[in-house]
Amino acid sequence: MATCTIACIGCGNMGGAMLGGWLAVAGKRDYRLLGMTRTPARAAALVERGLTLCGTAEEAARQADIVVLAVKPYQVADVLAGLSPALDAGKLLVSVAAGVSVARLRAASGGRCPVVRCMPNTPALVGKGVFALCFDDPALTPEARERVQRLFADLGVCVELPEARMTAFSALVGAGPAYVFQMMQGLVQAGATQGFSWAQSRELVAALFEGCACMARQEATPLMEMRDNVCSPAGLTIAGVNALDRAGLTGLLVDAVLAAERRGHEMESGKA
Ligand SMILES: NC(=O)c1ccc[n+]([C@@H]2O[C@H](COP(=O)([O-])OP(=O)(O)OC[C@H]3O[C@@H](n4cnc5c(N)ncnc54)[C@H](OP(=O)(O)O)[C@@H]3O)[C@@H](O)[C@H]2O)c1
């Protein structure tokens, strides 16, 4: 297996999280990791773990097989203008910038190499991300796709999506941590109201979500059946579930995701 050199441009929250995940498997996978960022001090912990920092994005891209772009969406065009002379058809460009289309990435990089659009979510920070990969660029070979799939499988769960579905994914899974943390907050608040310490309540609720997420992934039983199995007739759980049903929690979650998707489409069409 030949060494694969990955250059990550931008080592902030998302770039840093991805680099952290790849550094953890670098020996096993034969990855060589390069980084480039505006404030090198922010990447100090990654350098200690084996990241090599480059002085410019172009220098990083020149040495790379795969260039990962993890700067803010509004910085993408400038950064690509600077590094695109180092790109060629043998390299791959992967962007995690929200809302930046394959066509914009191709145009901003001068069509010099195949591009992949990727949408991550924040649990990538702890190696439990969910990534949508868009392989709509016709210049991508099957080998290149497989290479990118392997790269992101090291960081969490990956799904392949056409570009037309990326906004739906962003509204459901990219924004998903916000919905989940808000639900967790409600339960933690309930625990504190009952007299548990805030810290203990948070620990209990986090373990509750973790356990339920494992069950939901492992079992094929419909979720409503799993819910009803916890509700003994005339018991305490059904009393709580009735309150959630009266408030319309399920419908509220559907509305939240559809509102986020509408806003995503507005933003993509240039509405501030
Ligand atoms: N965080 C998320 O939850 C999330 C989820 C989905 C997608 N994304 C996407 O991930 C991308 C990065 O977001 P983030 O949250 O990681 O932002 P961030 O923490 O602000 O990181 C951006 C990084 O880019 C660096 N940078 C800025 N201009 C640069 C340049 N010209 N050359 C090299 N590096 C430069 C910044 O350096 P400084 O530290 O010096 O500013 C910073 O390290 C965004 O496009 C976002 O849409 C993020």
The ligand as a Tripos MOL2 file, in Angstrom:
@<TRIPOS>MOLECULE
LIG
   48    52     1     0     0
SMALL
NO_CHARGES

@<TRIPOS>ATOM
      1 N1        -18.0990   23.1160   12.5790 N.am      1 LIG1
      2 C1        -19.1440   22.4630   12.0880 C.2       1 LIG1
      3 O1        -20.0230   22.0220   12.7910 O.2       1 LIG1
      4 C2        -19.2820   22.2210   10.6050 C.ar      1 LIG1
      5 C3        -20.2940   21.3270   10.1570 C.ar      1 LIG1
      6 C4        -20.4060   21.1310    8.7770 C.ar      1 LIG1
      7 C5        -19.5470   21.7790    7.8950 C.ar      1 LIG1
      8 N2        -18.5900   22.6240    8.3850 N.ar      1 LIG1
      9 C6        -17.7420   23.3250    7.4250 C.3       1 LIG1
     10 O2        -16.3870   23.2140    7.8280 O.3       1 LIG1
     11 C7        -15.6940   24.3760    7.3890 C.3       1 LIG1
     12 C8        -14.8210   24.8660    8.5380 C.3       1 LIG1
     13 O3        -15.6540   25.2200    9.6260 O.3       1 LIG1
     14 P1        -15.0670   25.2920   11.0960 P.3       1 LIG1
     15 O4        -16.2100   25.2430   12.0180 O.co2     1 LIG1
     16 O5        -13.9740   24.2950   11.2400 O.co2     1 LIG1
     17 O6        -14.4370   26.7720   11.0780 O.3       1 LIG1
     18 P2        -13.1720   27.3250   11.9000 P.3       1 LIG1
     19 O7        -13.0690   26.6320   13.2120 O.co2     1 LIG1
     20 O8        -13.2560   28.8130   11.8470 O.co2     1 LIG1
     21 O9        -11.9350   26.8440   11.0110 O.3       1 LIG1
     22 C9        -11.5660   27.4590    9.8020 C.3       1 LIG1
     23 C10       -10.0710   27.3540    9.7120 C.3       1 LIG1
     24 O10        -9.6440   27.8820    8.4650 O.3       1 LIG1
     25 C11        -8.4910   28.6810    8.6920 C.3       1 LIG1
     26 N3         -8.3090   29.6320    7.5950 N.ar      1 LIG1
     27 C12        -9.0150   30.7340    7.3180 C.ar      1 LIG1
     28 N4         -8.5320   31.3350    6.2260 N.ar      1 LIG1
     29 C13        -7.5020   30.5790    5.8070 C.ar      1 LIG1
     30 C14        -6.5890   30.6890    4.7420 C.ar      1 LIG1
     31 N5         -6.6480   31.6950    3.8820 N.pl3     1 LIG1
     32 N6         -5.6510   29.7250    4.6090 N.ar      1 LIG1
     33 C15        -5.5860   28.6890    5.4810 C.ar      1 LIG1
     34 N7         -6.4120   28.5460    6.5250 N.ar      1 LIG1
     35 C16        -7.3440   29.4980    6.6790 C.ar      1 LIG1
     36 C17        -8.7910   29.3450    9.9960 C.3       1 LIG1
     37 O11        -7.6310   29.9050   10.5530 O.3       1 LIG1
     38 P3         -7.7550   30.9060   11.8470 P.3       1 LIG1
     39 O12        -7.8480   29.9830   13.0250 O.co2     1 LIG1
     40 O13        -6.4880   31.6820   11.8340 O.co2     1 LIG1
     41 O14        -8.9560   31.7610   11.6020 O.co2     1 LIG1
     42 C18        -9.3460   28.1650   10.7800 C.3       1 LIG1
     43 O15        -8.3060   27.3480   11.3160 O.3       1 LIG1
     44 C19       -16.7440   25.3980    6.9690 C.3       1 LIG1
     45 O16       -16.7290   25.5670    5.5770 O.3       1 LIG1
     46 C20       -18.0560   24.8070    7.4230 C.3       1 LIG1
     47 O17       -19.0970   25.0920    6.5130 O.3       1 LIG1
     48 C21       -18.4340   22.8580    9.7190 C.ar      1 LIG1
@<TRIPOS>BOND
     1     1     2 1
     2     2     3 2
     3     2     4 1
     4     4     5 ar
     5     4    48 ar
     6     5     6 ar
     7     6     7 ar
     8     7     8 ar
     9     8     9 1
    10     8    48 ar
    11     9    10 1
    12     9    46 1
    13    10    11 1
    14    11    12 1
    15    11    44 1
    16    12    13 1
    17    13    14 1
    18    14    15 2
    19    14    16 1
    20    14    17 1
    21    17    18 1
    22    18    19 2
    23    18    20 1
    24    18    21 1
    25    21    22 1
    26    22    23 1
    27    23    24 1
    28    23    42 1
    29    24    25 1
    30    25    26 1
    31    25    36 1
    32    26    27 ar
    33    26    35 ar
    34    27    28 ar
    35    28    29 ar
    36    29    30 ar
    37    29    35 ar
    38    30    31 1
    39    30    32 ar
    40    32    33 ar
    41    33    34 ar
    42    34    35 ar
    43    36    37 1
    44    36    42 1
    45    37    38 1
    46    38    39 2
    47    38    40 1
    48    38    41 1
    49    42    43 1
    50    44    45 1
    51    44    46 1
    52    46    47 1
@<TRIPOS>SUBSTRUCTURE
     1 LIG1         1 GROUP 0 **** ****
